[in-house]
Amino acid sequence: MNLLYLGLPSPLIGWLECHGINVTQSEDRISNPAGFAFIVSYGYRHIIKREVLDLFKDRAINLHISYLPWCRGADPNFWSFMEGTPCGTTIHYLDENMDTGDIIVQERVLMASNETFASSYRKLHESVQGMFKETWDQIANGTCSRRPQPKGGSLHWSKDIEPLRHLLTSGWNTPLSDLESYAFDLQMSIRERNRYVDEINELLPRDEKEK
């Protein structure tokens, strides 16, 4: 099999090659990936267009270090802690949107009390790489499970962290515990916002809610 691996190099490339797969790795935006039987995206910075994905129906997956539908996009280990959403990893089929494709497999990941943001990041990558190795055969031959993502969740872009970056006093080596009080305040504000949205929705006519 010729496989296109999109994203930064990782130990998974060597693992796939040891299993007889010809791997081509790229971080560039793709437009005409001819000659490949499968696409694996892992930490890839570009959204793949629908016309490309149509050529790889059920043969294009993404490895994401969040428990989707929460924390789509950038810095998921930061936002799952700060917003109090489930922490974990997901392998899902690619679609033309940001981390919204059907889920193949997920794993919840618990963080230790002495975790830093850097160590939590490594822990999530260890989880998703292990999960990939366990399920690759089923994914490759099309016998893996598949289910749509639940509604809701959250999405963050790289720029979203900038107003809070000053809280990372030791960069990504900052302990999670250093931000506990701020995270609690942020979670409370999010809950208040969601409660307000729910109250507004209850006041809307039914046909307005369904739009």
C-alpha positions as CSV (number, residue, x, y, z in Angstrom):
1,M,0.0,0.0,0.0
2,N,1.1,3.5,-0.8
3,L,0.1,5.8,2.0
4,L,0.2,9.6,2.2
5,Y,1.0,10.7,5.8
6,L,0.1,14.4,6.3
7,G,1.8,16.2,9.3
8,L,5.0,16.3,11.2
9,P,7.2,13.2,11.3
10,S,6.3,10.8,14.1
11,P,7.2,7.3,15.2
12,L,4.1,6.0,13.4
13,I,5.8,6.4,10.1
14,G,8.5,3.9,11.0
15,W,5.8,1.6,12.5
16,L,3.8,1.7,9.3
17,E,6.9,1.0,7.2
18,C,7.8,-2.0,9.3
19,H,4.4,-3.3,8.4
20,G,5.1,-3.2,4.7
21,I,3.5,0.1,3.9
22,N,5.2,2.7,1.6
23,V,4.8,6.0,3.4
24,T,5.2,9.5,1.9
25,Q,5.2,12.2,4.5
26,S,4.3,15.8,3.8
27,E,3.4,19.0,5.7
28,D,2.4,20.9,2.6
29,R,-1.1,21.7,1.4
30,I,-2.2,19.0,-1.1
31,S,-4.3,19.3,-4.2
32,N,-3.8,16.2,-6.4
33,P,-2.5,13.2,-4.3
34,A,-2.4,10.7,-7.1
35,G,-0.9,7.3,-6.6
36,F,-2.0,6.8,-2.9
37,A,-4.4,4.3,-1.5
38,F,-4.9,5.9,1.9
39,I,-4.4,9.2,3.8
40,V,-3.4,9.5,7.5
41,S,-3.5,13.0,8.9
42,Y,-1.8,13.6,12.2
43,G,-1.1,17.2,13.4
44,Y,-1.7,18.4,9.8
45,R,-2.2,22.2,9.6
46,H,-4.4,22.4,6.5
47,I,-8.0,21.5,5.9
48,I,-8.3,19.1,3.0
49,K,-10.8,20.1,0.3
50,R,-13.9,18.0,-0.5
51,E,-12.8,17.2,-4.0
52,V,-9.6,15.6,-2.7
53,L,-11.5,13.6,0.0
54,D,-14.0,12.4,-2.6
55,L,-11.1,10.5,-4.1
56,F,-10.4,8.7,-0.7
57,K,-13.9,7.7,0.4
58,D,-13.5,5.8,3.8
59,R,-9.7,5.9,3.2
60,A,-8.8,9.2,4.9
61,I,-8.5,9.5,8.7
62,N,-7.2,12.0,11.2
63,L,-5.6,11.5,14.6
64,H,-6.6,14.2,17.1
65,I,-5.6,14.6,20.7
66,S,-9.0,15.6,22.1
67,Y,-12.1,13.8,23.0
68,L,-14.3,15.0,20.2
69,P,-16.6,16.8,19.8
70,W,-14.8,18.8,22.5
71,C,-11.7,20.8,21.7
72,R,-11.6,20.7,17.9
73,G,-8.7,22.6,16.4
74,A,-5.7,24.0,18.2
75,D,-4.2,23.4,21.7
76,P,-6.8,20.8,22.9
77,N,-4.9,19.8,26.0
78,F,-4.9,23.4,27.2
79,W,-8.6,24.0,26.5
80,S,-9.9,20.7,27.9
81,F,-8.3,21.7,31.2
82,M,-9.3,25.4,31.2
83,E,-12.9,24.7,30.1
84,G,-13.4,21.6,32.2
85,T,-14.4,19.4,29.2
86,P,-13.5,15.7,28.7
87,C,-9.8,15.0,28.0
88,G,-8.8,12.2,25.6
89,T,-8.0,11.3,22.0
90,T,-9.9,10.4,18.9
91,I,-9.3,8.8,15.5
92,H,-12.0,9.9,13.0
93,Y,-12.7,10.0,9.3
94,L,-11.7,13.2,7.6
95,D,-14.3,15.6,6.1
96,E,-14.0,19.1,4.7
97,N,-14.4,20.7,8.1
98,M,-12.3,21.0,11.2
99,D,-12.2,17.7,13.2
100,T,-15.9,17.0,12.5
101,G,-15.8,13.6,10.7
102,D,-17.3,10.3,11.9
103,I,-15.6,8.8,15.0
104,I,-13.8,5.5,14.6
105,V,-12.4,5.1,18.1
106,Q,-11.9,7.3,21.2
107,E,-10.0,7.0,24.5
108,R,-10.5,9.1,27.7
109,V,-7.2,10.2,29.3
110,L,-6.9,11.1,32.9
111,M,-4.2,13.6,34.0
112,A,-2.1,13.3,37.2
113,S,-2.1,16.0,39.8
114,N,1.5,16.9,39.0
115,E,1.0,17.1,35.3
116,T,2.3,20.1,33.2
117,F,0.8,21.2,29.9
118,A,3.9,19.7,28.2
119,S,3.5,16.4,29.9
120,S,-0.2,16.3,29.2
121,Y,0.5,16.9,25.6
122,R,3.0,14.0,25.5
123,K,0.5,11.8,27.3
124,L,-2.2,12.4,24.7
125,H,0.2,11.7,21.8
126,E,1.2,8.4,23.5
127,S,-2.5,7.6,23.8
128,V,-3.5,8.3,20.2
129,Q,-0.4,6.6,18.7
130,G,-1.1,3.4,20.8
131,M,-4.8,3.5,19.7
132,F,-3.8,3.8,16.1
133,K,-1.5,0.8,16.3
134,E,-4.3,-1.3,17.9
135,T,-6.9,-0.3,15.3
136,W,-4.9,0.2,12.1
137,D,-5.7,-3.3,10.6
138,Q,-9.5,-2.7,11.0
139,I,-9.2,0.8,9.7
140,A,-7.2,-0.3,6.6
141,N,-9.5,-3.1,5.7
142,G,-12.7,-1.1,6.4
143,T,-14.0,-3.2,9.3
144,C,-13.6,-0.6,12.0
145,S,-16.6,1.0,13.8
146,R,-18.0,4.3,12.8
147,R,-20.5,6.8,14.3
148,P,-21.3,10.5,13.7
149,Q,-20.0,13.0,16.3
150,P,-22.5,14.2,18.9
151,K,-23.8,17.7,18.5
152,G,-22.2,20.5,20.5
153,G,-18.6,20.4,21.6
154,S,-16.1,23.2,21.1
155,L,-13.6,24.7,18.6
156,H,-10.5,26.8,19.1
157,W,-8.1,28.4,16.7
158,S,-4.4,29.0,17.4
159,K,-5.0,32.7,18.1
160,D,-7.5,32.0,20.9
161,I,-4.8,31.2,23.4
162,E,-3.0,34.5,23.0
163,P,-5.1,36.5,25.6
164,L,-4.3,33.7,28.1
165,R,-0.7,33.0,27.2
166,H,0.6,35.2,30.1
167,L,-0.8,32.6,32.5
168,L,1.8,30.1,31.2
169,T,4.5,31.5,33.4
170,S,6.9,28.6,32.5
171,G,5.6,28.2,29.0
172,W,4.2,24.7,28.3
173,N,6.1,23.5,31.4
174,T,3.7,25.3,33.6
175,P,1.9,22.9,36.0
176,L,-1.8,22.5,35.4
177,S,-2.3,23.1,39.1
178,D,-1.0,26.7,38.7
179,L,-4.0,27.6,36.6
180,E,-6.7,25.8,38.6
181,S,-8.3,28.9,40.0
182,Y,-8.4,30.6,36.7
183,A,-9.8,27.5,35.0
184,F,-12.6,27.4,37.6
185,D,-13.5,31.0,36.9
186,L,-13.5,30.4,33.1
187,Q,-15.6,27.2,33.5
188,M,-18.1,29.2,35.6
189,S,-18.3,31.9,33.0
190,I,-18.9,29.3,30.2
191,R,-21.7,27.7,32.3
192,E,-23.3,31.1,32.8
193,R,-23.1,31.8,29.1
194,N,-24.6,28.4,28.2
195,R,-27.4,28.9,30.8
196,Y,-28.2,32.3,29.2
197,V,-28.3,30.7,25.8
198,D,-30.7,28.0,27.1
199,E,-33.0,30.6,28.6
200,I,-33.1,32.6,25.4
201,N,-33.9,29.4,23.4
202,E,-36.8,28.6,25.7
203,L,-38.3,32.0,24.9
204,L,-38.1,31.5,21.2
205,P,-41.0,30.1,19.2
206,R,-40.4,26.5,18.2
207,D,-39.9,27.3,14.5
208,E,-37.2,29.8,15.5
209,K,-35.3,27.1,17.6
210,E,-35.3,24.7,14.6
211,K,-33.7,27.1,12.2
